[in-house]
Amino acid sequence: MRKAEVEVIEARRVDDFIKFPLDLYSKDPFFVPQLNREMRAYFSQKNPFYQHAEIKYFIALRNGKIAGRIAAFVNSRIMSSTERRQGSSVFRLRR
């Protein structure tokens, strides 16, 4: 198994986070790319989800190149309405 470094991304690296699927699926004829402008709005603080959620973005680097991305989040609105303390994550990795 190949190892990758993982780092928390800062605001200046959000574009790298957003554009990763374009590179990952560039050779897949069935891939429908997202609209970058729409993704920037989705991942910006203007998204209403940020009013009640804490989100951290990570990128995995292998040999200095992005090998994956992970978004981990905790939705305080759900946690306050249930007794379970939970979070979720979404990720994509290059093999």
KOLKOLPA-969187 format. One line per 8 residues: number of its first residue (from 1); their letters; for each residue x, y, z of C-alpha. Coordinates in steps of 0.2 Angstrom, whole numbers. Example, Ala and Ser with C-alpha at 12.3 -4.5 7.8 and 13.67 -1.06 7.14 Angstrom:
BEGIN
1> AS> 62:-22:39; 68:-5:36
! end
This chain:
BEGIN
1> MRKAEVEV> 0:0:0; 7:17:-5; 7:30:9; 1:48:7; 2:63:18; -14:72:23; -15:90:27; -28:102:32
9> IEARRVDD> -31:114:18; -32:133:20; -43:145:10; -30:147:-3; -30:128:-7; -49:127:-9; -47:128:-28; -36:112:-27
17> FIKFPLDL> -49:103:-17; -63:108:-29; -53:104:-45; -47:87:-39; -62:77:-47; -58:85:-64; -41:77:-64; -46:61:-55
25> YSKDPFFV> -60:57:-68; -52:66:-83; -51:49:-93; -68:43:-88; -80:46:-103; -95:45:-92; -89:58:-79; -100:74:-79
33> PQLNREMR> -89:88:-72; -96:100:-59; -97:118:-62; -82:126:-53; -92:142:-49; -106:131:-41; -93:121:-31; -85:137:-25
41> AYFSQKNP> -101:144:-18; -105:127:-11; -88:127:-1; -89:145:4; -95:152:20; -110:159:11; -117:142:11; -131:141:24
49> FYQHAEIK> -125:124:30; -110:133:38; -121:142:50; -124:126:60; -110:115:55; -91:114:57; -82:107:42; -63:103:39
57> YFIALRNG> -56:100:22; -41:89:20; -31:84:4; -20:69:3; -3:71:-6; 8:58:-13; 24:63:-20; 19:81:-19
65> KIAGRIAA> 3:78:-30; -15:78:-24; -20:60:-22; -37:62:-13; -48:74:-4; -58:72:12; -72:83:19; -76:80:37
73> FVNSRIMS> -91:88:46; -101:89:61; -119:96:60; -124:104:76; -142:105:71; -143:86:70; -133:83:85; -145:95:96
81> STERRQGS> -160:85:90; -154:68:93; -144:59:107; -131:53:95; -115:62:93; -109:59:76; -101:67:61; -99:62:43
89> SVFRLRR> -86:62:29; -85:62:11; -69:57:1; -62:53:-16; -45:45:-18; -34:41:-32; -27:23:-32
! end
